[in-house]
């Protein structure tokens, strides 16, 4: 999709995922679940590249990413941006 044909939610998701991927790549510390976060961010990027993604898949990837990098404070802002972008597709499930 190009120009005005693109869903702004998809564009926002793509931007947020890209920023977090760059932040994660630049983060010097290794942590046990880093590969999980990298894989799920790649999956989110692929979903965003193909138009409107399926909400359950988005939410599942977000949960895995949050679980794998949630304690790395340097990545908190990027994680929040990805969560906000995912929420625009229908929100995260709440307890």
C-alpha positions as CSV (number, residue, x, y, z in Angstrom):
1,X,0.0,0.0,0.0
2,X,1.1,3.5,-0.7
3,X,0.2,7.0,0.4
4,X,-3.4,7.5,1.6
5,X,-4.3,3.9,0.9
6,X,-2.3,2.7,3.9
7,X,-4.0,2.1,7.2
8,X,-2.4,4.5,9.7
9,X,-2.5,1.8,12.4
10,X,-0.3,-0.4,10.2
11,X,2.1,2.5,9.6
12,X,2.3,3.2,13.3
13,X,2.9,-0.4,14.1
14,X,5.7,-0.7,11.5
15,X,7.4,2.5,12.9
16,X,7.1,1.3,16.5
17,X,8.5,-2.1,15.7
18,X,11.3,-0.7,13.7
19,X,12.3,1.6,16.6
20,X,12.3,-1.2,19.1
21,X,14.2,-3.5,16.8
22,X,16.9,-0.8,16.4
23,X,17.0,-0.1,20.2
24,X,17.3,-3.9,20.9
25,X,20.1,-4.2,18.3
26,X,22.0,-1.3,19.9
27,X,21.5,-2.6,23.5
28,X,24.9,-4.0,24.6
29,X,23.7,-6.4,27.3
30,X,22.8,-9.9,26.5
31,X,19.9,-11.4,28.4
32,X,18.4,-14.9,28.2
33,X,15.3,-14.2,26.1
34,X,16.8,-11.7,23.7
35,X,16.4,-14.1,20.8
36,X,12.7,-14.5,21.5
37,X,12.2,-10.7,21.4
38,X,14.1,-10.5,18.2
39,X,12.1,-13.3,16.6
40,X,8.8,-11.8,17.7
41,X,9.7,-8.3,16.5
42,X,10.6,-9.8,13.1
43,X,7.2,-11.5,13.1
44,X,5.4,-8.2,13.9
45,X,7.4,-6.5,11.1
46,X,6.3,-9.2,8.7
47,X,2.7,-8.8,9.7
48,X,2.8,-5.1,9.3
49,X,4.4,-5.4,5.9
50,X,1.4,-7.4,4.7
51,X,-1.4,-5.0,5.7
52,X,-3.8,-5.3,8.6
53,X,-2.5,-8.1,10.9
54,X,-4.7,-10.5,12.9
55,X,-5.3,-9.2,16.4
56,X,-4.7,-12.4,18.3
57,X,-1.4,-12.8,16.6
58,X,-0.4,-9.2,17.4
59,X,-1.4,-9.7,21.0
60,X,0.5,-13.0,21.3
61,X,3.7,-11.5,19.9
62,X,3.3,-8.5,22.2
63,X,3.0,-10.7,25.2
64,X,6.1,-12.7,24.2
65,X,8.1,-9.5,23.6
66,X,7.0,-7.9,26.9
67,X,7.9,-11.1,28.7
68,X,11.3,-11.3,27.2
69,X,12.4,-7.7,27.5
70,X,10.0,-6.3,30.1
71,X,12.7,-6.0,32.7
72,X,15.2,-4.2,30.5
73,X,14.5,-0.6,31.5
74,X,16.4,0.8,28.5
75,X,13.9,-0.7,26.2
76,X,10.8,0.3,28.1
77,X,9.9,3.3,25.9
78,X,10.1,1.2,22.7
79,X,8.1,-1.5,24.2
80,X,5.4,1.0,25.3
81,X,5.3,2.4,21.7
82,X,4.8,-1.1,20.3
83,X,2.0,-1.8,22.9
84,X,0.3,1.4,22.0
85,X,0.5,0.5,18.3
86,X,-1.0,-3.0,18.9
87,X,-3.7,-1.5,21.1
88,X,-5.0,0.5,18.1
89,X,-6.0,-2.7,16.5
90,X,-8.4,-3.6,19.2
91,X,-6.6,-3.4,22.5
92,X,-4.8,-5.8,24.6
93,X,-6.9,-8.2,26.7
94,X,-7.4,-6.9,30.2
95,X,-8.0,-8.9,33.4
